[in-house]
Amino acid sequence: MRCLSRAIFIALWVKRTAGENVYDTTICGQKSYTDKSRDLVYTPNAWNADDQGFQCMSVRNSPPAFDATWEWPTGRDRVHSYPHVKLTTPDAGTVPLSNISYLRLSTVWSMGTGSSPHPAGTIDESGMSAQDVIANVAFDIFADHDPDNAHYEVKAETEIMIWLGTFGKPYPLGWDDPSCCGNTTVGGVEFNLYRGKNQRGTMVFTWIAESNQTSFHEDISPLIQHIWRNGLLPEDTQVGLISFGTEAYYSTGTVTFSAPEFDICLLTGEAPLLPVGPICSRPKSTAAGIRPSPWLSGLTIIGTVGAALYII
């Protein structure tokens, strides 16, 4: 009966949102949708689904936005889905870590219980706690020494996650490794770094914000530099794909994540020498709040608002 009731719920939810003309499409499971006018690819990415839960996404093309509604009431210790938008495409080219001069990640998001979106920039803390929600909100960056592999999640040898939100204490890979990896501050927010391999053998670096950031518009190149300047990755490792979404682990009831704003801006050129902390000791960095400055002049813009990543 649970599977039947879940199917009925999904059907009613899709009908309601479509009838309100709020969205251009709704997709579920492992399907995807491409907004060809902006080269944005949306996918519910229920890659570890079970028959007790579901994952759906409703997408709006203009302005770009999406709502991801899910419920996974079993397997609280594992990720079931990562509903997200891909902000770069395979034909967009790649850029070495040491050639990233400025990488601003921008978003406003909300999360709460139920099947309806919550106001932008808000969190339903009490409802999420009552439903024992375990999830995160993250930008996901994929990289590889091979430019072709860098465009694909399942092929890239390296993944760099920027967790802007955590609920129910999800643990990053390598959380119990005392030898890694330090901290750095951007935009007045301290991020702690962890490192570990997933089941595919991908090395995953995870930066976790010290508090939930529902509105974030910062240059995170200090986080990238902390990794390669400390020798955790070769500086010529190629970045090829950036996405934004939420990793959904567990909830006893329905949860909705909304992303009414998301954007990347990436500038190439010789990376400025930023003060980054060493690994292990986790000192405060003085690289907080980096903004465009004179060293950006003459660089190539390869990212635009709500668009795919292009090298011009």
FIDRENKE-989139 format. One record per residue: residue number from 1; residue in one letter; x, y negated, z negated of N, C-alpha, C in turn. Coordinates in steps of 0.001 Angstrom, whole numbers. Layout:
BEGIN
NUM, a, X, Y, Z, X, Y, Z, X, Y, Z;
...
END
This chain:
BEGIN
1, m, 809, 1201, 0, 0, 0, 0, 851, -1263, 0;
2, r, 2038, -1195, -605, 2872, -2384, -644, 3318, -2806, 748;
3, c, 3724, -1847, 1582, 4152, -2185, 2942, 2994, -2774, 3738;
4, l, 1786, -2218, 3563, 618, -2728, 4278, 297, -4153, 3852;
5, s, 292, -4403, 2534, -15, -5752, 2053, 1035, -6746, 2511;
6, r, 2314, -6313, 2612, 3370, -7194, 3075, 3133, -7571, 4533;
7, a, 2723, -6608, 5352, 2471, -6887, 6772, 1323, -7873, 6932;
8, i, 262, -7699, 6125, -877, -8620, 6182, -448, -10025, 5776;
9, f, 387, -10124, 4724, 861, -11432, 4265, 1622, -12152, 5382;
10, i, 2525, -11443, 6056, 3318, -12054, 7127, 2410, -12562, 8240;
11, a, 1432, -11764, 8612, 537, -12162, 9700, -230, -13435, 9342;
12, l, -735, -13514, 8125, -1480, -14702, 7702, -576, -15923, 7632;
13, w, 666, -15729, 7163, 1600, -16847, 7043, 1952, -17419, 8417;
14, v, 2205, -16542, 9390, 2528, -16983, 10746, 1353, -17736, 11353;
15, k, 140, -17207, 11162, -1045, -17850, 11728, -1246, -19240, 11151;
16, r, -1055, -19388, 9838, -1284, -20678, 9196, -298, -21732, 9694;
17, t, 990, -21401, 9728, 1980, -22389, 10143, 1819, -22748, 11616;
18, a, 1530, -21758, 12441, 1357, -22043, 13866, 128, -22920, 14080;
19, g, -949, -22672, 13308, -2162, -23448, 13461, -1997, -24897, 13073;
20, e, -1068, -25186, 12183, -832, -26560, 11760, 68, -27310, 12741;
21, n, 575, -26611, 13757, 1435, -27218, 14773, 2691, -27855, 14172;
22, v, 3151, -27291, 13067, 4354, -27810, 12429, 5598, -27237, 13091;
23, y, 5504, -26001, 13546, 6675, -25284, 14055, 6534, -24958, 15533;
24, d, 7673, -24765, 16170, 7687, -24329, 17560, 7622, -22814, 17677;
25, t, 8104, -22117, 16647, 8042, -20653, 16679, 8279, -20104, 15280;
26, t, 7856, -18872, 15071, 8147, -18132, 13851, 8716, -16775, 14248;
27, i, 9813, -16385, 13627, 10492, -15133, 13948, 10754, -14376, 12653;
28, c, 10801, -13059, 12731, 11000, -12228, 11548, 12028, -11141, 11826;
29, g, 12509, -10545, 10747, 13419, -9405, 10878, 14765, -9787, 11441;
30, q, 15121, -9185, 12582, 16418, -9420, 13208, 16296, -10174, 14522;
31, k, 15122, -10706, 14813, 14949, -11459, 16053, 15686, -12793, 15959;
32, s, 15820, -13464, 17102, 16462, -14776, 17108, 15720, -15699, 18059;
33, y, 15989, -16993, 17911, 15357, -18011, 18754, 16394, -19073, 19077;
34, t, 16468, -19471, 20338, 17441, -20470, 20779, 16743, -21742, 21231;
35, d, 17137, -22847, 20630, 16705, -24162, 21086, 17714, -24585, 22144;
36, k, 17390, -24334, 23394, 18343, -24554, 24484, 18708, -26017, 24672;
37, s, 17822, -26922, 24281, 18112, -28344, 24457, 19251, -28800, 23559;
38, r, 19499, -28080, 22455, 20568, -28448, 21520, 21567, -27324, 21291;
39, d, 21387, -26197, 21973, 22263, -25036, 21792, 22314, -24595, 20328;
40, l, 21161, -24580, 19688, 21063, -24097, 18315, 20400, -22724, 18330;
41, v, 20964, -21779, 17613, 20423, -20426, 17552, 19974, -20139, 16118;
42, y, 18709, -19760, 15959, 18144, -19456, 14650, 17908, -17947, 14549;
43, t, 18205, -17371, 13398, 17925, -15959, 13195, 17606, -15677, 11727;
44, p, 16567, -14886, 11436, 16279, -14483, 10060, 17371, -13568, 9505;
45, n, 18021, -12820, 10371, 19179, -11992, 10032, 18923, -11089, 8821;
46, a, 17841, -10327, 8890, 17551, -9346, 7844, 18382, -8091, 8115;
47, w, 19682, -8222, 7939, 20620, -7170, 8335, 20656, -6012, 7344;
48, n, 20135, -6212, 6157, 20134, -5155, 5142, 18740, -5017, 4554;
49, a, 17742, -4949, 5429, 16343, -4941, 5006, 15943, -3593, 4431;
50, d, 14860, -3622, 3629, 14214, -2385, 3203, 12709, -2575, 3352;
51, d, 11941, -1484, 3226, 10508, -1557, 3509, 9692, -2150, 2369;
52, q, 10358, -2619, 1324, 9655, -3255, 209, 9613, -4781, 330;
53, g, 10348, -5337, 1291, 10418, -6793, 1414, 10310, -7256, 2846;
54, f, 10577, -8539, 3076, 10511, -9105, 4423, 11340, -10386, 4488;
55, q, 11614, -10821, 5713, 12314, -12081, 5971, 11764, -12690, 7247;
56, c, 11280, -13934, 7178, 10799, -14653, 8360, 11337, -16083, 8360;
57, m, 11375, -16683, 9540, 11794, -18080, 9704, 10824, -18803, 10622;
58, s, 10491, -20029, 10275, 9734, -20902, 11169, 10629, -22062, 11560;
59, v, 10661, -22357, 12869, 11627, -23302, 13427, 10922, -24469, 14096;
60, r, 11445, -25660, 13856, 10984, -26855, 14548, 12137, -27379, 15395;
61, n, 11856, -27698, 16649, 12914, -28145, 17553, 13295, -29614, 17372;
62, s, 12287, -30476, 17174, 12573, -31910, 17149, 11781, -32618, 16050;
63, p, 12537, -33169, 15057, 13971, -32985, 14841, 14243, -31567, 14350;
64, p, 15464, -31056, 14562, 15760, -29672, 14197, 15547, -29420, 12707;
65, a, 14863, -28321, 12389, 14595, -27959, 10999, 14111, -26517, 10969;
66, f, 14221, -25880, 9810, 13648, -24542, 9664, 13287, -24264, 8215;
67, d, 12311, -23374, 8043, 11914, -22849, 6741, 12103, -21339, 6787;
68, a, 12736, -20784, 5771, 12966, -19342, 5690, 12223, -18805, 4479;
69, t, 11245, -17930, 4708, 10456, -17344, 3631, 10771, -15858, 3518;
70, w, 11016, -15409, 2269, 11459, -14032, 2085, 11009, -13472, 742;
71, e, 11129, -12149, 641, 10910, -11458, -631, 11645, -10124, -575;
72, w, 12547, -9905, -1514, 13290, -8642, -1618, 13230, -8189, -3079;
73, p, 12251, -7354, -3432, 12061, -6971, -4832, 12855, -5743, -5267;
74, t, 13760, -5258, -4426, 14600, -4119, -4793, 16057, -4448, -4469;
75, g, 16992, -3690, -5055, 18408, -3864, -4733, 18935, -5231, -5086;
76, r, 18842, -5625, -6351, 19202, -6965, -6781, 20696, -7256, -6654;
77, d, 21519, -6242, -6483, 22963, -6452, -6440, 23517, -6554, -5028;
78, r, 22653, -6701, -4019, 23163, -6779, -2647, 22399, -7807, -1814;
79, v, 23084, -8368, -825, 22458, -9313, 102, 21567, -8532, 1067;
80, h, 20330, -8986, 1232, 19417, -8357, 2177, 19368, -9112, 3507;
81, s, 19487, -10434, 3443, 19356, -11226, 4673, 20101, -12538, 4540;
82, y, 20406, -13121, 5692, 21020, -14455, 5728, 20325, -15271, 6817;
83, p, 19113, -15768, 6555, 18449, -16619, 7543, 19261, -17896, 7748;
84, h, 19561, -18214, 9023, 20477, -19327, 9258, 20321, -19895, 10663;
85, v, 20969, -21020, 10863, 21093, -21629, 12173, 22566, -21657, 12546;
86, k, 22866, -21217, 13770, 24230, -21302, 14276, 24428, -22680, 14884;
87, l, 25431, -23398, 14383, 25698, -24758, 14847, 26743, -24791, 15957;
88, t, 27297, -23637, 16293, 28266, -23546, 17390, 27902, -22356, 18258;
89, t, 28355, -22373, 19493, 28052, -21317, 20448, 29338, -20733, 21024;
90, p, 29301, -19494, 21584, 30515, -18846, 22078, 31288, -19620, 23144;
91, d, 30597, -20482, 23898, 31300, -21228, 24952, 31817, -22580, 24461;
92, a, 31824, -22791, 23144, 32191, -24101, 22611, 33685, -24274, 22375;
93, g, 34467, -23212, 22533, 35896, -23323, 22272, 36211, -23099, 20802;
94, t, 37500, -23114, 20488, 37952, -22925, 19106, 38964, -24001, 18750;
95, v, 39296, -24081, 17461, 40285, -25062, 17004, 41096, -24431, 15874;
96, p, 42444, -24567, 15881, 43277, -24022, 14794, 43003, -24757, 13478;
97, l, 43171, -24054, 12371, 42968, -24672, 11067, 43808, -25930, 10907;
98, s, 45060, -25880, 11363, 45961, -27015, 11184, 45649, -28174, 12116;
99, n, 44682, -27978, 13024, 44302, -29049, 13942, 42931, -29628, 13583;
100, i, 42450, -29306, 12390, 41196, -29890, 11899, 41549, -31120, 11062;
101, s, 41222, -32269, 11594, 41526, -33520, 10899, 40386, -33982, 10010;
102, y, 39182, -33592, 10375, 38001, -34058, 9652, 36873, -33091, 9952;
103, l, 36232, -32558, 8934, 35107, -31649, 9121, 34025, -32004, 8100;
104, r, 33063, -32791, 8561, 31966, -33183, 7681, 30810, -32205, 7843;
105, l, 30386, -31629, 6728, 29194, -30793, 6696, 28089, -31589, 6024;
106, s, 26934, -31648, 6660, 25825, -32440, 6132, 24556, -31602, 6077;
107, t, 23826, -31741, 4988, 22532, -31077, 4898, 21713, -31659, 3755;
108, v, 20405, -31533, 3889, 19470, -31718, 2784, 18602, -30466, 2793;
109, w, 18420, -29832, 1637, 17670, -28587, 1588, 16848, -28498, 309;
110, s, 15925, -27550, 288, 15123, -27295, -904, 14860, -25798, -1009;
111, m, 14523, -25345, -2218, 14184, -23940, -2414, 13204, -23809, -3572;
112, g, 12233, -22928, -3393, 11265, -22705, -4448, 10401, -21492, -4173;
113, t, 9506, -21186, -5080, 8650, -20018, -4946, 7465, -20316, -4036;
114, g, 6849, -19243, -3532, 5698, -19391, -2654, 6094, -19423, -1195;
115, s, 5091, -19525, -322, 5320, -19479, 1124, 5293, -20847, 1783;
116, s, 5156, -21924, 992, 5120, -23275, 1549, 6410, -24015, 1242;
117, p, 6842, -24912, 2152, 8066, -25688, 1909, 7920, -26601, 691;
118, h, 8997, -26781, -28, 9039, -27712, -1148, 9645, -29035, -663;
119, p, 9398, -30143, -1358, 9941, -31439, -913, 11451, -31385, -717;
120, a, 11932, -32078, 295, 13362, -32076, 615, 14190, -32487, -595;
121, g, 15261, -31747, -837, 16177, -32085, -1912, 15732, -31633, -3285;
122, t, 14720, -30750, -3369, 14226, -30307, -4668, 14428, -28809, -4858;
123, i, 14455, -28387, -6123, 14574, -26983, -6486, 13503, -26663, -7520;
124, d, 12762, -25604, -7286, 11750, -25130, -8228, 12442, -24236, -9254;
125, e, 13116, -24860, -10203, 13946, -24121, -11154, 13118, -23134, -11989;
126, s, 11995, -23576, -12528, 11208, -22713, -13403, 10603, -21542, -12636;
127, g, 10079, -21822, -11446, 9495, -20759, -10644, 10525, -19733, -10211;
128, m, 11701, -20233, -9811, 12776, -19327, -9376, 13233, -18456, -10536;
129, s, 13334, -19050, -11725, 13742, -18286, -12896, 12711, -17218, -13236;
130, a, 11431, -17570, -13139, 10355, -16628, -13458, 10344, -15443, -12507;
131, q, 10747, -15669, -11257, 10779, -14594, -10270, 12143, -13919, -10195;
132, d, 13050, -14304, -11098, 14365, -13669, -11179, 15099, -13738, -9833;
133, v, 15023, -14907, -9190, 15611, -15069, -7852, 17137, -15021, -7909;
134, i, 17712, -14262, -6989, 19152, -14239, -6791, 19412, -14620, -5340;
135, a, 20127, -15724, -5112, 20364, -16230, -3762, 21455, -17282, -3801;
136, n, 21944, -17641, -2639, 22824, -18798, -2526, 22423, -19607, -1307;
137, v, 22994, -20800, -1181, 22831, -21654, -7, 24227, -21977, 488;
138, a, 24502, -21720, 1777, 25895, -21787, 2204, 26075, -22148, 3671;
139, f, 27146, -22914, 3927, 27717, -23006, 5258, 28660, -21829, 5411;
140, d, 28737, -21265, 6618, 29558, -20093, 6879, 30451, -20381, 8085;
141, i, 31748, -20271, 7885, 32727, -20573, 8936, 33475, -19289, 9281;
142, f, 33547, -18956, 10578, 34229, -17738, 11005, 35470, -18096, 11814;
143, a, 36543, -17336, 11585, 37827, -17636, 12219, 38594, -16348, 12488;
144, d, 39525, -16420, 13439, 40314, -15247, 13811, 41548, -15727, 14580;
145, h, 42595, -14904, 14589, 43762, -15260, 15404, 43435, -15148, 16885;
146, d, 42410, -14330, 17223, 41940, -14165, 18600, 40762, -15112, 18821;
147, p, 40883, -16091, 19718, 39805, -17065, 19933, 38471, -16422, 20296;
148, d, 38509, -15301, 21030, 37261, -14648, 21415, 36538, -14070, 20194;
149, n, 37273, -13421, 19309, 36662, -12832, 18115, 36125, -13884, 17160;
150, a, 36713, -15083, 17193, 36334, -16144, 16251, 34893, -16603, 16427;
151, h, 34255, -16265, 17553, 32880, -16694, 17816, 31828, -15735, 17270;
152, y, 32248, -14608, 16708, 31272, -13580, 16341, 31457, -13117, 14899;
153, e, 30346, -13098, 14154, 30396, -12726, 12742, 30969, -11338, 12514;
154, v, 30605, -10378, 13375, 31017, -8993, 13156, 32420, -8700, 13673;
155, k, 33017, -9646, 14400, 34356, -9436, 14938, 35424, -10267, 14225;
156, a, 35045, -11434, 13724, 36027, -12341, 13124, 36699, -11693, 11915;
157, e, 38015, -11864, 11803, 38762, -11264, 10693, 38679, -12094, 9419;
158, t, 38200, -13354, 9550, 38156, -14260, 8397, 36820, -14986, 8341;
159, e, 36303, -15133, 7127, 35070, -15875, 6880, 35331, -16847, 5730;
160, i, 34952, -18108, 5918, 35092, -19120, 4874, 33702, -19646, 4548;
161, m, 33241, -19362, 3330, 31908, -19788, 2915, 31997, -21004, 1987;
162, i, 31053, -21917, 2150, 30934, -23092, 1283, 29575, -22993, 606;
163, w, 29559, -22524, -647, 28299, -22356, -1370, 27904, -23687, -2008;
164, l, 26769, -24228, -1548, 26236, -25474, -2102, 25170, -25216, -3149;
165, g, 24687, -23992, -3235, 23663, -23653, -4219, 23788, -22210, -4648;
166, t, 23561, -21924, -5919, 23542, -20551, -6432, 22389, -20399, -7414;
167, f, 21718, -19258, -7348, 20590, -18959, -8220, 20701, -17515, -8697;
168, g, 20558, -17310, -9993, 20627, -15965, -10534, 22020, -15385, -10601;
169, k, 23026, -16221, -10490, 24428, -15814, -10611, 24861, -14729, -9620;
170, p, 24708, -14992, -8300, 25293, -14062, -7332, 26818, -14137, -7424;
171, y, 27477, -13011, -7284, 28927, -12991, -7420, 29602, -13011, -6053;
172, p, 30573, -13901, -5839, 31316, -13888, -4578, 32298, -12722, -4560;
173, l, 32716, -12316, -3383, 33748, -11298, -3271, 35022, -11811, -3933;
174, g, 35655, -10968, -4742, 36875, -11356, -5426, 36659, -12134, -6700;
175, w, 35423, -12163, -7213, 35128, -12961, -8405, 35919, -12491, -9629;
176, d, 36322, -11220, -9632, 37036, -10671, -10782, 38540, -10599, -10580;
177, d, 39049, -11276, -9515, 40488, -11281, -9236, 41123, -12497, -9906;
178, p, 41912, -12308, -10965, 42494, -13452, -11689, 43634, -14134, -10948;
179, s, 44092, -13541, -9847, 45254, -14093, -9151, 44883, -15133, -8099;
180, c, 43613, -15392, -7907, 43198, -16291, -6835, 41989, -17105, -7292;
181, c, 41856, -18376, -6928, 42618, -19002, -5851, 42729, -20521, -6035;
182, g, 42235, -21077, -7177, 42373, -22505, -7415, 41087, -23268, -7195;
183, n, 41177, -24594, -7288, 40007, -25432, -7047, 40419, -26730, -6374;
184, t, 39442, -27391, -5767, 39642, -28679, -5105, 38336, -29452, -5197;
185, t, 38418, -30774, -5231, 37235, -31618, -5348, 37024, -32425, -4074;
186, v, 35787, -32407, -3566, 35412, -33265, -2439, 34113, -33976, -2796;
187, g, 34049, -35244, -2471, 32848, -36018, -2745, 32448, -36022, -4199;
188, g, 33418, -35921, -5102, 33123, -35899, -6521, 32614, -34570, -7031;
189, v, 32585, -33552, -6174, 32102, -32226, -6567, 33276, -31249, -6589;
190, e, 33446, -30569, -7711, 34525, -29581, -7800, 34064, -28257, -7211;
191, f, 34931, -27671, -6369, 34683, -26364, -5778, 35752, -25392, -6258;
192, n, 35334, -24186, -6648, 36255, -23129, -7034, 36324, -22095, -5927;
193, l, 37528, -21581, -5681, 37766, -20672, -4566, 37963, -19238, -5043;
194, y, 37313, -18304, -4308, 37458, -16872, -4545, 37798, -16190, -3223;
195, r, 38394, -14994, -3320, 38811, -14290, -2102, 38627, -12790, -2287;
196, g, 38055, -12146, -1269, 37891, -10698, -1309, 37438, -10185, 44;
197, k, 37533, -8873, 268, 37148, -8269, 1544, 35763, -7653, 1441;
198, n, 34996, -7781, 2553, 33688, -7136, 2600, 33811, -5726, 3174;
199, q, 32667, -5069, 3373, 32690, -3671, 3800, 33248, -3492, 5201;
200, r, 33273, -4560, 6015, 33848, -4466, 7355, 35351, -4732, 7357;
201, g, 35885, -5116, 6219, 37304, -5452, 6153, 37583, -6913, 6418;
202, t, 36530, -7730, 6584, 36689, -9169, 6781, 37164, -9816, 5483;
203, m, 38203, -10650, 5574, 38645, -11405, 4408, 37724, -12607, 4235;
204, v, 37048, -12676, 3091, 36066, -13729, 2839, 36589, -14676, 1765;
205, f, 36726, -15944, 2121, 37058, -17001, 1168, 35755, -17713, 806;
206, t, 35485, -17858, -476, 34235, -18474, -913, 34514, -19654, -1828;
207, w, 34130, -20847, -1365, 34189, -22054, -2186, 32816, -22258, -2824;
208, i, 32764, -22354, -4159, 31491, -22506, -4852, 31450, -23844, -5580;
209, a, 30425, -24652, -5283, 30255, -25946, -5952, 29919, -25723, -7419;
210, e, 30431, -26605, -8280, 30215, -26458, -9719, 28758, -26672, -10110;
211, s, 27963, -27320, -9247, 26534, -27508, -9484, 25820, -27521, -8140;
212, n, 24529, -27269, -8138, 23765, -27215, -6893, 23727, -28580, -6213;
213, q, 24037, -28587, -4916, 24100, -29812, -4128, 23021, -29772, -3048;
214, t, 21833, -30303, -3354, 20730, -30256, -2399, 20857, -31317, -1303;
215, s, 21726, -32291, -1506, 22027, -33303, -493, 23541, -33428, -417;
216, f, 24101, -33030, 715, 25557, -32954, 826, 25978, -33505, 2180;
217, h, 26892, -34477, 2173, 27375, -35109, 3404, 28856, -35439, 3194;
218, e, 29711, -34436, 3279, 31106, -34628, 2907, 32074, -33982, 3898;
219, d, 33252, -34580, 3976, 34368, -33996, 4723, 34972, -32889, 3865;
220, i, 34889, -31648, 4343, 35402, -30532, 3548, 36774, -30065, 4048;
221, s, 37461, -30894, 4849, 38789, -30497, 5315, 39777, -30259, 4171;
222, p, 39642, -30926, 2993, 40528, -30552, 1883, 40371, -29082, 1468;
223, l, 39158, -28537, 1589, 38947, -27133, 1254, 39641, -26224, 2261;
224, i, 39593, -26617, 3529, 40280, -25849, 4573, 41789, -25925, 4378;
225, q, 42289, -27135, 4105, 43735, -27297, 3925, 44248, -26535, 2704;
226, h, 43470, -26490, 1639, 43878, -25747, 446, 44207, -24300, 811;
227, i, 43454, -23738, 1739, 43655, -22346, 2118, 44924, -22160, 2936;
228, w, 45087, -22948, 4010, 46234, -22658, 4871, 47528, -23283, 4367;
229, r, 47458, -24423, 3676, 48703, -25011, 3153, 49264, -24192, 1984;
230, n, 48425, -23402, 1327, 48902, -22504, 277, 49262, -21117, 811;
231, g, 49231, -20964, 2125, 49659, -19708, 2737, 48663, -18575, 2626;
232, l, 47395, -18875, 2315, 46389, -17819, 2230, 45915, -17394, 3610;
233, l, 46102, -18261, 4616, 45801, -17956, 6014, 46845, -18633, 6898;
234, p, 47211, -18013, 8030, 48102, -18689, 8974, 47458, -19966, 9499;
235, e, 48253, -21007, 9665, 47702, -22303, 10088, 47164, -22282, 11506;
236, d, 47565, -21279, 12324, 47075, -21215, 13705, 45819, -20354, 13836;
237, t, 45226, -19935, 12716, 43955, -19208, 12755, 42887, -20081, 13403;
238, q, 42114, -19496, 14340, 41174, -20259, 15150, 39759, -20229, 14563;
239, v, 39168, -21410, 14340, 37776, -21509, 13919, 36886, -21511, 15155;
240, g, 35855, -20646, 15166, 35018, -20553, 16355, 33526, -20643, 16111;
241, l, 33072, -20433, 14872, 31637, -20416, 14610, 31355, -21011, 13234;
242, i, 30340, -21868, 13164, 29881, -22430, 11899, 28356, -22296, 11851;
243, s, 27844, -21820, 10728, 26397, -21674, 10571, 25974, -22195, 9207;
244, f, 24654, -22322, 9024, 24127, -22803, 7739, 22850, -22062, 7404;
245, g, 22737, -21597, 6143, 21530, -20892, 5731, 21599, -20478, 4281;
246, t, 20892, -19408, 3950, 20834, -18916, 2578, 20984, -17404, 2566;
247, e, 21811, -16893, 1666, 21912, -15456, 1477, 20871, -15052, 438;
248, a, 19940, -14171, 839, 18846, -13745, -25, 19153, -12362, -599;
249, y, 19266, -12296, -1919, 19561, -11041, -2602, 18287, -10384, -3140;
250, y, 17563, -11119, -4011, 16502, -10468, -4790, 15481, -11497, -5273;
251, s, 14210, -11078, -5320, 13161, -11866, -5956, 11944, -10977, -6152;
252, t, 11271, -11126, -7275, 10061, -10354, -7528, 8851, -10948, -6819;
253, g, 9001, -12150, -6252, 7919, -12791, -5515, 8464, -13518, -4300;
254, t, 7600, -14203, -3591, 7983, -14894, -2359, 8776, -16167, -2655;
255, v, 9773, -16419, -1816, 10641, -17591, -1940, 10698, -18287, -588;
256, t, 10737, -19619, -587, 10910, -20379, 653, 12099, -21334, 528;
257, f, 13013, -21207, 1466, 14158, -22112, 1609, 13889, -23010, 2802;
258, s, 14060, -24312, 2636, 13798, -25262, 3721, 15041, -26092, 4009;
259, a, 15327, -26261, 5294, 16467, -27072, 5734, 15976, -28098, 6749;
260, p, 15466, -29246, 6270, 14988, -30281, 7183, 16113, -31089, 7821;
261, e, 17335, -30949, 7299, 18487, -31650, 7876, 19715, -30750, 7822;
262, f, 20476, -30719, 8908, 21769, -30041, 8924, 22585, -30579, 10092;
263, d, 23896, -30621, 9901, 24748, -31279, 10892, 26204, -30956, 10590;
264, i, 27029, -30908, 11622, 28480, -30856, 11448, 29119, -31923, 12323;
265, c, 30255, -32435, 11883, 31056, -33352, 12686, 32508, -32936, 12508;
266, l, 33122, -32468, 13578, 34488, -31968, 13530, 35381, -32771, 14447;
267, l, 36478, -33314, 13906, 37451, -34058, 14682, 38757, -33283, 14716;
268, t, 39390, -33273, 15897, 40649, -32570, 16045, 41817, -33537, 16116;
269, g, 42992, -33023, 15858, 44213, -33808, 15831, 45083, -33302, 14691;
270, e, 46289, -33794, 14584, 47164, -33341, 13509, 46506, -33602, 12161;
271, a, 46415, -32550, 11354, 45748, -32676, 10058, 46526, -33616, 9145;
272, p, 45849, -34576, 8527, 46530, -35468, 7581, 46992, -34669, 6372;
273, l, 48097, -35075, 5787, 48631, -34376, 4623, 47823, -34775, 3397;
274, l, 46909, -33912, 3003, 46059, -34187, 1850, 46635, -33510, 608;
275, p, 46474, -34127, -554, 46936, -33479, -1783, 46026, -32320, -2151;
276, v, 46521, -31103, -2083, 45734, -29932, -2443, 46410, -29225, -3600;
277, g, 45618, -28650, -4470, 46170, -27959, -5625, 46748, -26616, -5254;
278, p, 47670, -26088, -6067, 48219, -24753, -5830, 47182, -23699, -6187;
279, i, 47402, -22485, -5726, 46509, -21408, -6092, 46710, -21050, -7561;
280, c, 45734, -20398, -8132, 45749, -19833, -9481, 45483, -20839, -10597;
281, s, 46172, -21982, -10605, 46055, -22856, -11766, 44778, -23681, -11777;
282, r, 44105, -23796, -10631, 42850, -24538, -10508, 42910, -25970, -11041;
283, p, 43909, -26785, -10621, 43939, -28165, -11087, 42939, -29013, -10316;
284, k, 42607, -30146, -10854, 41765, -31095, -10128, 42564, -31697, -8978;
285, s, 41945, -31788, -7796, 42615, -32405, -6665, 42261, -33878, -6592;
286, t, 43167, -34670, -6064, 42884, -36100, -5876, 42345, -36371, -4484;
287, a, 41949, -35310, -3762, 41478, -35476, -2387, 39975, -35683, -2311;
288, a, 39362, -36147, -3373, 37915, -36279, -3415, 37415, -37375, -2489;
289, g, 36257, -37110, -1896, 35557, -38143, -1135, 36315, -38649, 65;
290, i, 36947, -37757, 834, 37666, -38194, 2034, 36673, -38776, 3042;
291, r, 36981, -39897, 3574, 36137, -40545, 4574, 36973, -40870, 5812;
292, p, 36332, -41084, 6982, 37095, -41461, 8159, 37953, -42684, 7877;
293, s, 39205, -42616, 8268, 40155, -43690, 8011, 41025, -43893, 9247;
294, p, 42009, -44811, 9214, 42775, -45110, 10425, 43403, -43902, 11111;
295, w, 43716, -42822, 10347, 44346, -41680, 11012, 43398, -40943, 11943;
296, l, 42081, -41318, 11938, 41138, -40687, 12843, 41170, -41295, 14241;
297, s, 41794, -42442, 14403, 41772, -43120, 15696, 42455, -42276, 16753;
298, g, 41812, -42168, 17901, 42376, -41439, 19022, 42127, -39949, 18981;
299, l, 41400, -39455, 17990, 41136, -38022, 17915, 39925, -37668, 18764;
300, t, 39773, -36384, 19016, 38684, -35915, 19857, 37522, -35441, 19017;
301, i, 36345, -35974, 19247, 35152, -35519, 18549, 34658, -34243, 19216;
302, i, 34496, -33163, 18419, 33995, -31931, 19014, 32747, -31447, 18297;
303, g, 32116, -32318, 17520, 30853, -31935, 16909, 29911, -33114, 16929;
304, t, 28610, -32875, 17106, 27652, -33954, 17136, 26438, -33588, 16308;
305, v, 25630, -34562, 15980, 24464, -34336, 15126, 23522, -33330, 15764;
306, g, 23196, -32270, 14984, 22201, -31304, 15405, 22522, -30639, 16731;
307, a, 23804, -30492, 17062, 24159, -29933, 18362, 25229, -28889, 18206;
308, a, 25498, -28187, 19291, 26549, -27185, 19265, 27913, -27856, 19253;
309, l, 28929, -27061, 18951, 30302, -27576, 18873, 30930, -27526, 20248;
310, y, 31375, -28658, 20725, 32001, -28725, 22048, 33372, -29383, 21935;
311, i, 34339, -28855, 22637, 35639, -29519, 22761, 35624, -30344, 24028;
312, i, 35812, -31633, 23866, 35703, -32557, 25009, 37082, -32854, 25581;
END
